[in-house]
Amino acid sequence: MEKDIHHTLYPTIKVEKVNFVIMLKKLVIGAVFPLGILILWESLSRIGVFESYQLPAPTAVALKGIDLFQSGMLVPHIMATILRVFMGFLLGTSVAVFISILVGFWPLLEKLIDPTIQALRQIPSLAWVPLFILWMGIGESSKITMIAVGVFFPVYLNLLSGIVSVDRKWLEVGQIFGLSKRYQITKIILPAILPAFFTGIRTGLGLGFMFVVASELMGASEGLGYLLILGQNTLQPDTILVSIILFAVIGKFTDGTLKSLETKLLHWQDTLERGQSK
C-alpha cells in the first residue's frame, strides 16, 4: 500500500518541482534587465553624469525609502493608495460586468448604451477631477469614483468583446444535446469569455493605479500620489523616486496575482506560452 501511495504522490511532486524550476527561471531572467539598469544608473551617478538634485543614485533612493519606513510615514501612504485602488477596482469592475452582460445579450441595449459609453471613454482622466470635486467634495468618495471610472472602460470593452465573440455554433451544439441554460452558461459561455475578462481586469487594474495618482491630487493628505507631490514641492527627487518605484512594485505584484489566478482558471487553454513551458 505504501508503494501505491508513493507512486500516486510522485507525479504530483515531480510536477510541482518542474513548476518551481520554471517559475525560478522566469524570475531570474526577468530580473536581469532591471538589475542592469540599476547598476548602470548607480555607476553613472557615482561618476557625476547625473546630478543628485535631479536624479539621485539608487542607493540614495533606497536609503530614503528606509528612512521614510522607519519614521512611520511610508506604510500609511502605501495602505491608503492600495485601499483606494482596491475599492475603485471593485466598484468599476462590478459596474462594468453588469452593463457589459446587459449590452452583450440584448442587442437593443447595445444600440442605446454603447455609443454613449464609447464617447465617455474618450474623456481624459483629469477632466473628471473638477466635476467629481464639485459633486462629492475632496473626500474618499470622489477619489474612489475617479479610480472606478478608469477601471470601468477596459473591463467593459474586453468583456463585451468576449461575449459578442462567443461562437454561436457551440450554443447550438449545446441545444442539440439538450443542455440546460445553466449548463450552457457555466460550461460554454463562461469559459469562452474568461480570457477576455482577465485581459480587461488586468488592464483595468493598471489604469486604476494611474487614476489613483490623479485622484490623490484632489486634496489628499495620504497616499503615494500625495507623496509624489510632496517630493515635488519640497524638491526631494529621492522621495519622488521612492513613490514611483513603489507604484511599480505594488502594480507588478497585483498584476502577477491576477496572472496566476488566470493561469489556474484557464489551465485548459493550449496557448503558445504554455506550449513553450512544457
N, C-alpha and C positions, 0 to 999 in steps of 0.2 A: 504493500500500500504506500509506503514511504517513497518507493521508486516511482509509482504513478504520480504522486504529488510533485516529486522533483521534475518529472517530465512535463507536467502541466504548468508549473511555475516558470520553468527555464525559458520558454519562448517569450514570456512577458518580461522577464528580467533582461533578456537579450535585447528586446525592442526598446526598453527604457534606456539601456546603455547606449544604443545606437542614436536614439533621440537626443540624449545628453551630449554625445560627441558632436552631433550636427549643430546643436544649439551653441556649444562652446566654440566650434569652428566659425560660425556666423558672428559670434560676439567678438572674437579675435580679429577677424577680417574687418568688421565694422569699426573697430577701434583704431585701426591703422591710420586712416585719413585724419580724424580729429587729433590724434596724438602728434601726427606730423605737423599739423597746423600750430598746435600749442608749442612744440619745440622750435619751429621757425619763428613764431611770434615772440617767444621768450628771448631767442638769440638776437633778433633784430632790435628788441627793446634794450637789451644789455649793451649793444654797441652804439646806441643812440640814434638809430634810424627813426624810432617812434618816441616822441616826447611824452614824458609821464603824465603831463597835464592834459594830453589829448588821448593817448592810448596806453594806459599802464600795462606792465608786464603781467602775464598770467599768475605769477607768484604773488604780486601785489593785489590782484583781484581776489585770489584765494584767501589771503590774509584779511582783506576787508570783509569777505564773507564770514570768516571765522569770528572776526570782531563783532559783526552785527548779530551773529548767532549767540555769542557769549553775553552780549548786552541784553538779550531778550527781545530785540526788535524784530528779528528776521522771521521767527516762527509765526507770530500773529499775522504778518503780511502774507506769508505763504498760505496759511489756513483761510484767510479772508478771500484771497483770489480763488483757491480751489473750491470753496463753498459757493461762491458766486457762479463759477463756471458750471459746477455740478447742478445747481438749481436751474440756471438758464438752459443748460443742455437738456435736462429732464423736461422742462416746460416746452421748449422748442421742438424736441423730438416727439413728444406726446401730441401736440397740435398738428405737426406735420404728418404723422402716421394717420391720425383721424381724418384729416382733409384729403390726403392722397388716396386713402381707401374709398372715400365717398366719390371723389373725382374719377378714380380709376375704374370703378364698377358701374358708374352711371354717366354715360356719355353726355347727357344734357347738362349735368353739373360741370363737366369739363368745359363745355362751351360757355357757361355762365361765369365760372370762377377763375379758371386757369389764366385767361388773358389779363385779369387784374393782378393776379399773383406775379405773373411774368413782368408786368410793369413795375410793381413794387420792388421786385428783385434788383432793378437797375438803380435804385436809390443808394447813394454812398452811405456807409455806416454812420459817419459823423453828422450827416444831415438829420438823423433822428435825434441827436443829442438835445438840441434846444426844445424840441417838441415833447420829448419824454420828461424833461425837467419841468416844463410848463404844466404837463398833465399830472405828474406824480411826485414832483419835487426832486430833491437830491438824495433821497433815501435809497434803501436797498431795492425797493420795487422797480425804480427806473433802471437801475443797473442790471438786474436780473432780466427785465424785459428786453433791454438792449442786447444782451447776450442771446436770449431766446430768438430774437429776430435773425441774428447771424446764423444760428444753428438751423432754424426752420427751413430755409431755402434749399440747401444741398440735400437734406433728408427728404424733403418733399419731392424734389426733382428726380432723385435717384429711385426712390420707392415707387413713384408714379411710373417712371420708365420701366421698372421691373414688372409692375402689374400689367401694363398695357402690352408688354412684350411676351407675356406667357403664351406659349404655343397652344392655340385652341384645340389642336388635334389631341393633346394629352387629355383635355377635359372631355372630348368626345369619346375617347377610348374608355375613360372612367365611367361615362354614362352608359356605354355599350355593356360594360361589365356590371352595371347596376350598382356602382359605388354610391354611397350616400353623400349628400352635400358636405357634411362634416369631414368625411374621409377624403373627399376631393380637395378640400381646403387645407387639411393638415398634411396630406401625403403628396399633393400635386402642386397646388398654388403656393403654399408657404415655402417649400424647398426651392421653388423656381425664383421667388422674389428675394430670398435671403441674401444672395450675393450683392444685389443692388442695394439692399437695405444697409448692409455693413459698409459698403462704399460710401453711402450717404452719411451714416453716423460718424464714420471716421473723418470724413471731410468736414462735417458739421462741428465735431469736437475741435478740430484745428481752427476753424473760424471762431469758435467760442472763445478760445484763448486770444485771438486777435481782437475780438469785440470787447473782451474784458478790459483791455487797455483803454479803449475809448470810453467805456462805462466808468472806469475809475478816474477819468478826467472830470467827472460830474460831481465834484465836491467830496471825493472820498478822503478819508483820513487813514485808511489801511489798505493794503494790497500791493502787489508787485508793480502795478501800474502807477500807483501813488509813489512808490519807492523810486521809480524811474524819474518822475517829475521832481521829486525831492533831490535826487542826484543832479539833475539839470540845474535846478535853482541854486544849489549850493556849490556848483562847479566841482562835482566829485564824479569823474568818469568811472572810477572803480565801483561806485555804488550802482551806476547805470549798468555796467557790465555784469555785476552780480545779479541784477534783476533779469537781464536778458538771458544769461546762462541758466538761471532757474526756470525761466519760461521754457527754454529748450529741453531741459532735463525732465520737468514735470509733463510737458507735452509729449515727449518721447515715451515716457513711462505709461501714460494713459493710453496713447495710441497703441503701444505694444500690448497692453492688456486687452484692448478690443481685438487686435490682430490675433492673439492667442485664442480668444473666445471664438472668433470667426473660423480659425483653423479647426477647432474641435467640433463646431457645429456643422461645418461644411467639409468634413473628412471624406465624404463620398465623392467630392469633385476630383476629376482626374486632370489637374492643371499642369502647366509646364513646370511651375516651381516644385510641386510635389513629385513630378517625374524625375527632376534633377536630384532631389534629396534621397531618392531610393537607392 
